[in-house]
Amino acid sequence: MSHRRILSLWFPRLAAERALRLRRDVLPMPFAIVGDRNGAQVLTSLNAEAEAAGLRQDQPLRDASAMCPSLLTRPADPLAEAAFLTVLRRWAGKFSPWVAEEPPAALVVDLTGCAHLFGGEAALLAQVEEDCADLGLTMRAGIADTRGAAWALARYAGHQARPSRNGDAIDQEARATRSRAVKRPGWERGGTAPSNAPSTAPSTAPSTAPATSAAPVAQGVIATPGHMRQVLGDLPLPALRLSSEAIEGLNRLGLRRVRDIMDLPRAALARRFGTDTLRRLDQALGLEPEPVAPARAPLHFATRLTFPDPIGLTEDITAGLDRILPPLCDKLRASARGARRLRLEAWRSDGRVERVEVGLARPADRPDAIRPLILIKLDSIDPGFGIDCLRLEALETEPLHPVQHRGHGAASAAASSRQTSDTALADLIGKLGARLGTEAVTRLHPGESHIPEKAAQTLAAAWSEPHPAPWPTSRAPRPLTLFRPEAVTAPDDPTPPARFRWRRQDLATRVAAGPERIGPEWWLDDPDWRSGPRDYWRVEVEGGVRLWLYYAHGGEMSGGWFCQGIFA
């Protein structure tokens, strides 16, 4: 049996209590977080008062409002809730360095070799409960030899298996049928075991923290090491983290507790309910390892410079930037990273903070590639009564791989020239993006479509690479200017008209070349192509203007003549 000890922390009201922490003025009253589930507004998290009023999680909001008119709600904020869970993970690092998140509202801590530093597991759990009470959080905890067992104790300790009314169990049969059934001892049907019967009660040590509806409830269970079968035996099957389909199938056979499936034939159990059922059981019992993988510390690259006296001149800000930019680039270079987006913060003496952000077309760790972009935006900083501190942070970074130089002189020169050209283009895109906005600088890439208006796609130049191959050519020439189809007044005839009217002008056809048949993408429902296949013609009118006309043969919509482009 493994000698590891795992602590599972579950915060059943995390989202609601996080929101209440931000509103200290709210009196004790029913409160809930509302989220969207399949297009319906449902309650995703409730406080103790809301649960006492009879509300439940996943209940529709309209039903909850009818049951409790005084219910106060707030919309769900998954990003803020995830960030708050990360803050709790950092708090739990005081108990062990091996802490992992279990979204959306749980943590798992590997306590192996750490509990004695706090006076034992019971003292450690008491410290956890005290901290959670100070934070205003409801917490339930479980300590066991395995991650699965700790997870089960934190959520299902003290819960009884609920029978489902499916008619398959003997106690759900008709009275006459039950009277003819084979009599079984009461303790085998879930009753109280006799004194001489083998006991399967979990060996746990529940905490004695008080539980009130107005204060956060802290509840912890400590399992005796080496007794996972006894600890898990009386817990309901959902404690094994099984799928709802597997639980429903097992309940139909009258199997509702974990000990009901412990001694079943493994091959038959896996064949009928899937190998995941066996895997979850083995993980809970410690037969299959389930390690705790702690989250990596986030990469953080920032430098700061404080001034003895406030500064306000642009030259002084530039001099301060030259002091903090090289150390930042050294940190990036030491981690083989390049900055893609940076932010310069100027902390003013009146408490306000002026911020400017710049983006780069490719990752860079050289001051000469970053400095010109920041200087472009220095004029937008209002120093006010003076700036006390400058802070430069790399918000987004990417791996920056070193370039391996070739030994041959000509190949090295070609690679060097190509690298210089790419660097110059990236610097140009970065400077244009600093002035116009990163998303305003775009480039075209070929599109995988035979539709003329989809032949090219527009991408942000800073977040895309140039097309490596030559631009694909079409079998027929394409106009220089392409626009949405415009109606042309002409006879309803597939033959190019001798005279037609377009843009309030009467035009006469001099030369017509074509047709080029282009059909719609049948796997897509494009409203612009509901007029059916098109025959494109290159038409030169008197005066020398060359137009790109097409005749739509009609489909769900009526066809006719249209103009879609002008040749050079």
C-alpha positions in Angstrom: 0.0 0.0 0.0 1.3 3.5 -0.8 2.5 5.7 2.0 1.5 8.9 0.4 -1.1 11.1 2.0 -3.4 13.3 -0.2 -5.5 16.2 0.9 -8.5 17.2 -1.2 -10.1 20.6 -0.6 -13.5 21.2 -2.1 -15.2 24.7 -2.0 -18.9 23.9 -2.9 -19.9 27.6 -2.7 -16.8 29.1 -4.2 -18.3 31.3 -6.9 -21.1 32.8 -4.7 -18.7 33.4 -1.8 -16.1 35.0 -4.1 -18.8 37.5 -5.2 -19.9 38.1 -1.6 -16.4 38.9 -0.6 -16.5 41.9 -3.0 -19.8 43.2 -1.5 -19.3 43.6 2.2 -22.5 45.8 2.3 -24.8 42.9 1.5 -26.9 41.7 4.4 -27.3 37.9 5.1 -29.8 37.0 2.4 -30.2 34.4 -0.3 -27.6 34.9 -3.0 -26.8 32.9 -6.1 -24.6 33.0 -9.2 -26.4 32.6 -12.5 -24.9 31.0 -15.5 -26.0 29.9 -19.0 -26.6 26.2 -19.5 -27.9 25.1 -23.0 -29.5 28.5 -23.5 -31.3 28.6 -20.1 -30.4 30.7 -17.0 -29.7 28.4 -14.1 -28.2 28.7 -10.6 -24.5 27.6 -10.7 -23.5 28.5 -7.1 -25.5 29.4 -3.9 -24.7 30.6 -0.5 -25.9 29.0 2.7 -29.0 31.2 3.0 -30.1 30.3 -0.5 -29.7 26.6 0.2 -31.7 27.0 3.4 -34.5 28.6 1.4 -34.8 25.4 -0.6 -32.9 26.4 -3.7 -30.5 24.0 -5.4 -27.7 24.1 -7.9 -28.7 23.8 -11.6 -32.2 25.0 -10.8 -33.7 27.4 -13.4 -33.6 31.0 -12.4 -37.3 31.6 -13.0 -38.2 28.7 -10.7 -35.8 30.0 -8.0 -37.2 33.5 -8.3 -40.7 32.2 -7.8 -39.7 30.2 -4.7 -37.6 33.0 -3.2 -38.5 36.5 -4.3 -35.8 38.0 -2.2 -33.1 36.1 -4.1 -30.1 38.3 -5.1 -28.2 37.1 -8.2 -25.1 38.0 -10.0 -23.9 36.7 -13.5 -21.2 34.1 -13.5 -17.6 35.2 -14.3 -15.6 32.1 -15.1 -12.4 34.0 -15.7 -12.5 35.7 -12.3 -13.5 32.5 -10.6 -10.5 30.7 -12.2 -8.2 33.5 -11.1 -9.6 33.2 -7.5 -9.0 29.4 -7.5 -5.4 30.2 -8.6 -5.1 32.5 -5.6 -6.3 29.7 -3.3 -3.7 27.4 -4.9 -1.0 29.8 -3.9 -2.4 30.0 -0.4 -2.4 26.2 -0.1 1.3 26.2 -1.0 1.9 27.0 2.7 1.0 23.4 3.5 2.9 21.6 0.7 4.8 22.5 -2.5 2.7 19.9 -4.4 -0.6 21.7 -5.0 -2.8 21.3 -8.1 -6.1 22.8 -9.2 -9.2 20.8 -9.9 -11.5 23.2 -11.7 -13.9 24.7 -11.1 -13.8 24.7 -7.3 -11.3 22.3 -5.8 -7.6 21.8 -4.9 -5.6 18.7 -4.3 -2.5 18.7 -2.1 0.2 16.0 -1.7 0.9 16.1 2.1 3.5 13.4 2.1 6.2 14.3 4.6 4.6 17.7 5.4 1.9 17.1 8.0 4.4 16.7 10.9 5.5 20.3 10.3 2.0 21.5 11.5 1.7 19.0 14.4 0.0 16.2 12.5 -2.8 15.8 10.0 -5.5 16.8 12.5 -3.7 20.0 13.4 -3.0 20.8 9.7 -6.7 20.3 8.9 -7.7 22.5 11.8 -5.4 25.2 10.4 -7.0 24.8 6.9 -10.4 25.2 8.4 -9.4 28.3 10.4 -7.9 29.9 7.3 -11.0 29.2 5.2 -13.3 30.6 8.0 -11.2 33.8 7.9 -11.6 34.0 4.1 -15.3 33.5 4.4 -15.2 30.2 2.4 -17.1 27.0 2.9 -14.7 24.1 2.7 -14.9 20.3 2.9 -11.7 18.3 3.1 -10.6 14.7 3.0 -7.2 13.2 3.7 -6.5 9.7 2.4 -3.8 7.5 0.9 -4.9 8.1 -2.7 -6.2 11.1 -4.7 -9.4 9.3 -5.5 -10.2 8.4 -1.9 -9.5 11.9 -0.7 -11.7 13.3 -3.5 -14.5 10.9 -2.4 -14.3 11.7 1.3 -14.3 15.5 0.7 -17.6 15.2 -1.2 -19.4 12.1 -0.1 -18.3 11.4 3.5 -21.5 10.7 5.5 -23.7 10.4 2.5 -25.9 7.4 2.1 -26.5 5.7 -1.2 -29.9 6.8 -2.6 -31.9 4.0 -4.3 -33.3 4.8 -7.7 -36.9 3.8 -8.5 -36.1 1.6 -11.4 -37.8 -1.6 -10.3 -34.7 -3.8 -10.6 -33.8 -4.1 -6.9 -35.6 -6.7 -4.7 -36.8 -4.0 -2.2 -38.6 -2.3 -5.1 -40.6 -5.4 -6.1 -44.3 -5.8 -5.3 -45.0 -7.0 -1.8 -46.1 -10.5 -2.9 -43.0 -10.9 -5.0 -40.8 -9.9 -2.1 -42.4 -12.4 0.2 -41.4 -15.2 -2.2 -37.9 -14.0 -2.6 -35.0 -15.7 -0.8 -34.6 -14.2 2.6 -31.3 -12.5 3.2 -29.8 -11.3 6.5 -30.7 -7.7 7.3 -27.2 -6.5 7.4 -26.7 -7.7 3.7 -29.6 -5.5 2.6 -28.0 -2.4 4.1 -29.2 -2.7 7.7 -27.2 -2.6 10.9 -24.5 -5.2 11.0 -24.4 -7.6 13.9 -21.6 -7.5 16.4 -20.0 -10.7 15.0 -20.3 -9.6 11.3 -17.4 -8.0 9.5 -17.6 -4.2 9.8 -17.1 -2.1 6.8 -17.5 1.3 8.4 -14.8 3.8 7.3 -12.1 4.5 9.8 -12.3 8.3 9.7 -11.8 11.2 12.1 -14.2 14.0 11.4 -13.4 17.4 12.6 -15.4 19.1 15.3 -15.8 22.5 13.6 -19.2 24.1 14.2 -21.6 24.2 11.3 -24.1 27.0 11.0 -26.1 28.3 8.1 -24.9 31.9 8.6 -21.1 31.1 8.8 -19.0 29.1 6.4 -19.1 25.4 7.0 -15.8 23.6 7.4 -15.9 19.9 7.4 -12.9 17.5 7.2 -12.4 13.8 7.3 -9.2 11.9 7.9 -8.9 8.3 6.8 -6.8 5.8 8.6 -3.7 4.9 6.5 -3.9 1.5 4.8 -7.7 1.1 5.1 -9.0 2.4 1.8 -11.4 -0.5 1.2 -13.1 0.0 4.6 -13.1 3.8 4.1 -14.7 3.7 0.6 -17.0 0.7 1.2 -20.1 2.5 2.3 -19.8 5.5 0.0 -22.1 5.9 -2.9 -20.9 5.0 -6.4 -20.6 8.7 -7.6 -17.7 8.9 -5.1 -15.6 6.9 -7.6 -15.9 9.7 -10.3 -17.8 7.4 -12.6 -19.8 8.6 -15.6 -23.6 9.0 -15.2 -24.2 6.2 -17.7 -22.1 3.7 -15.6 -23.8 4.8 -12.4 -27.2 4.4 -13.9 -26.3 0.9 -15.2 -24.9 -0.3 -11.9 -28.0 1.0 -10.0 -30.2 -1.0 -12.3 -28.5 -4.1 -11.0 -29.0 -3.0 -7.4 -25.3 -1.9 -7.0 -25.3 1.4 -5.2 -22.2 1.5 -2.9 -18.6 1.1 -3.7 -18.2 -2.2 -1.8 -20.9 -3.6 -4.0 -18.5 -3.6 -7.0 -15.2 -4.2 -5.2 -15.4 -8.0 -5.5 -17.2 -8.4 -8.8 -15.4 -10.2 -11.6 -13.2 -7.6 -13.2 -13.5 -8.9 -16.8 -17.3 -8.8 -16.7 -17.4 -5.4 -15.0 -15.1 -3.9 -17.6 -16.9 -5.6 -20.5 -20.3 -4.2 -19.5 -19.4 -0.8 -17.9 -16.1 0.1 -19.6 -12.5 0.0 -18.5 -12.9 3.5 -17.0 -15.0 2.0 -14.2 -12.1 -0.3 -13.2 -9.6 2.4 -13.6 -11.4 4.8 -11.2 -11.8 1.9 -8.7 -8.1 1.1 -8.9 -7.1 4.7 -8.5 -9.2 5.1 -5.4 -7.8 1.9 -3.9 -4.2 2.8 -4.7 -3.8 -0.1 -7.3 -3.1 2.4 -10.1 -1.1 5.6 -9.5 -2.6 9.0 -9.8 0.1 11.6 -9.0 -0.5 15.2 -8.1 1.1 17.4 -10.8 1.7 20.9 -9.3 1.1 23.9 -11.6 4.2 25.6 -13.0 5.1 29.0 -11.8 4.0 31.5 -14.4 6.8 33.1 -16.5 7.1 36.7 -15.3 9.4 39.2 -17.0 9.4 42.7 -15.6 11.8 45.5 -14.5 11.2 48.6 -12.4 13.0 51.8 -11.7 12.0 54.3 -9.0 13.2 57.9 -8.9 14.2 60.0 -5.8 12.4 63.0 -7.3 9.5 63.0 -9.8 10.4 63.4 -13.5 8.2 64.9 -16.2 10.4 65.4 -19.3 10.3 63.1 -22.3 14.1 62.9 -22.3 14.0 61.7 -18.6 11.4 59.0 -19.4 13.6 57.9 -22.4 16.6 57.7 -20.1 14.7 55.7 -17.6 13.5 53.3 -20.4 17.1 52.8 -21.4 17.9 51.8 -17.8 15.2 49.1 -17.5 15.0 47.7 -21.0 18.4 46.0 -21.2 17.8 44.0 -17.9 14.4 42.9 -19.2 16.0 41.7 -22.4 18.7 39.8 -20.4 15.9 38.0 -18.5 14.2 37.1 -21.7 17.5 35.9 -23.2 18.3 33.8 -20.2 14.9 31.9 -20.5 15.2 31.7 -24.3 12.0 33.7 -24.7 11.1 36.6 -26.9 8.6 39.4 -26.1 5.5 39.7 -28.3 3.7 42.3 -26.3 5.0 44.8 -23.7 3.5 47.4 -21.4 5.2 50.4 -20.0 3.7 51.8 -16.8 4.4 55.3 -15.5 3.4 55.7 -11.9 2.6 59.3 -11.2 3.0 61.2 -7.9 -0.8 61.7 -7.6 -1.5 57.9 -7.7 -2.6 57.6 -11.3 -0.8 55.2 -13.6 -0.2 55.9 -17.3 0.2 52.9 -19.5 1.3 52.2 -23.1 1.4 48.9 -24.9 3.2 47.8 -28.0 3.2 44.6 -30.0 5.9 43.0 -32.1 5.5 41.2 -35.4 7.9 38.4 -34.1 9.4 37.6 -30.7 12.4 39.7 -29.9 14.9 39.9 -27.0 17.0 42.8 -28.4 16.7 46.3 -27.0 17.2 47.8 -30.5 14.1 46.0 -31.8 11.9 47.0 -28.8 13.0 50.5 -28.0 11.8 52.3 -31.2 8.3 50.9 -30.8 8.0 52.2 -27.2 9.4 55.6 -28.2 6.6 56.1 -30.7 4.0 56.0 -27.9 5.9 58.0 -25.3 4.0 61.2 -26.3 0.8 59.6 -25.1 2.0 59.5 -21.5 0.8 62.4 -19.4 3.3 63.0 -16.5 1.0 65.2 -14.6 2.8 66.5 -11.5 5.7 64.0 -12.0 6.4 60.3 -12.4 7.9 58.4 -9.4 8.3 55.0 -11.0 8.7 53.3 -14.4 7.8 49.6 -14.9 8.3 47.6 -18.0 6.6 44.2 -18.3 6.5 41.6 -21.1 2.9 40.6 -21.2 3.2 37.9 -23.9 6.3 35.9 -24.7 7.2 33.0 -27.0 10.1 30.6 -27.3 13.0 32.1 -29.2 15.2 29.4 -30.8 18.8 30.3 -31.7 19.8 30.2 -35.3 22.4 27.6 -36.3 24.9 29.0 -38.8 26.1 26.9 -41.7 29.7 26.3 -42.4 29.7 27.0 -46.1 30.3 30.7 -46.9 27.7 31.2 -49.6 25.0 29.4 -47.7 25.8 31.4 -44.6 25.6 34.7 -46.5 22.3 33.7 -48.1 20.9 32.7 -44.7 22.2 36.0 -43.2 20.7 38.1 -45.9 17.3 36.3 -45.6 17.4 36.7 -41.9 18.2 40.4 -42.3 15.3 40.8 -44.7 12.9 39.0 -42.4 14.0 41.2 -39.4 13.6 44.4 -41.4 10.0 43.4 -42.4 9.2 42.5 -38.8 10.5 45.8 -37.6 8.5 47.7 -40.2 5.3 45.8 -39.2 6.0 46.6 -35.6 6.5 50.3 -36.2 3.3 50.5 -38.3 1.4 48.6 -35.7 2.6 51.0 -33.0 1.2 53.9 -34.9 -1.9 52.4 -36.5 -2.7 49.5 -34.2 -1.5 45.9 -34.5 -4.7 44.6 -36.1 -4.7 47.4 -38.7 -1.6 46.0 -40.4 -2.7 43.0 -42.5 -1.4 40.7 -45.2 -3.2 38.5 -47.7 -2.9 34.7 -47.9 -4.4 32.4 -50.6 -7.7 30.9 -49.6 -8.7 27.3 -50.3 -11.8 28.0 -52.3 -12.7 28.4 -56.0 -15.1 31.2 -55.2 -13.6 34.5 -56.5 -14.4 36.5 -53.4 -12.9 33.8 -51.2 -9.6 33.4 -53.2 -7.7 35.4 -50.5 -8.0 35.8 -46.8 -6.9 38.8 -44.7 -4.7 38.0 -41.7 -3.0 40.3 -39.1 0.6 40.7 -40.2 1.9 40.7 -36.7 0.4 37.2 -36.0 1.0 35.5 -39.3 3.9 34.4 -41.5 4.2 35.3 -45.2 3.0 32.7 -47.6 6.0 30.5 -48.3 5.1 29.4 -51.8 4.3 31.5 -54.9 0.8 32.8 -55.1 -1.4 30.3 -56.9 -2.6 31.4 -60.3 -6.1 30.8 -61.7 -6.8 29.4 -65.2 -8.6 32.7 -66.2 -7.5 36.2 -65.3 -9.1 38.0 -62.4 -10.0 41.7 -62.1 -7.8 44.1 -60.2 -10.8 45.5 -58.3 -13.4 43.0 -56.9 -16.6 44.1 -55.2 -20.0 42.7 -54.3 -22.2 41.8 -57.3 -24.1 44.8 -58.7 -27.2 44.3 -60.8 -26.9 45.0 -64.5 -30.0 45.9 -66.6 -29.8 43.6 -69.7 -32.0 41.0 -71.5 -32.4 37.7 -69.6 -30.2 35.8 -72.0 -26.9 33.9 -71.3 -25.4 35.5 -74.4 -23.4 38.7 -73.6 -25.7 41.7 -74.2 -24.9 44.1 -77.0 -26.0 47.0 -74.8 -26.7 47.1 -71.0 -27.0 49.6 -68.2 -24.8 49.6 -65.1 -24.3 52.4 -62.5 -26.7 54.7 -64.3 -24.6 54.4 -67.5 -25.7 53.0 -70.9 -22.8 50.9 -72.1 -22.2 49.1 -75.4 -20.2 45.8 -75.6 -17.2 45.9 -77.9 -15.4 42.6 -77.1 -16.6 39.7 -74.9 -14.4 36.7 -73.9 -15.7 33.7 -72.0 -17.6 32.1 -70.5 -16.0 30.7 -67.3 -18.5 28.5 -65.4 -18.2 28.7 -61.6 -20.6 26.8 -59.4 -21.4 27.4 -55.7 -19.9 25.5 -52.8 -22.7 22.9 -52.4 -21.5 22.0 -48.9 -22.2 25.5 -47.7 -25.4 27.6 -47.7 -24.0 31.0 -48.9 -26.8 33.5 -49.4 -24.8 35.3 -52.1 -24.8 32.1 -54.2 -28.4 31.1 -54.0 -28.9 32.3 -57.6 -27.2 29.2 -58.9 -24.1 28.6 -61.1 -22.5 31.6 -62.8 -21.0 32.1 -66.3 -18.3 34.8 -66.1 -17.4 37.0 -69.1 -14.6 39.5 -69.6 -16.4 42.4 -71.4 -14.7 45.4 -72.9 -17.1 48.3 -73.5 -16.7 51.3 -75.7 -14.3 53.7 -74.0 -11.8 50.9 -73.0 -13.3 49.9 -69.6 -13.1 46.2 -69.1 -15.7 44.7 -66.8 -16.2 41.3 -65.2 -19.8 40.3 -65.8 -21.6 37.1 -65.0 -24.9 35.5 -65.8 -26.6 33.7 -62.9 -28.7 30.8 -64.1 -31.1 30.9 -61.1 -31.7 28.6 -58.2 -33.5 29.5 -55.0 -33.3 33.1 -56.2 -33.8 34.5 -59.6 -30.8 35.0 -61.8 -29.8 37.5 -64.4 -26.7 39.7 -65.3 -24.4 41.2 -62.6 -21.1 43.0 -62.5 -18.5 42.0 -59.9 -15.2 43.6 -60.9 -13.1 45.9 -63.1 -9.9 44.9 -64.8 -6.9 47.2 -64.9 
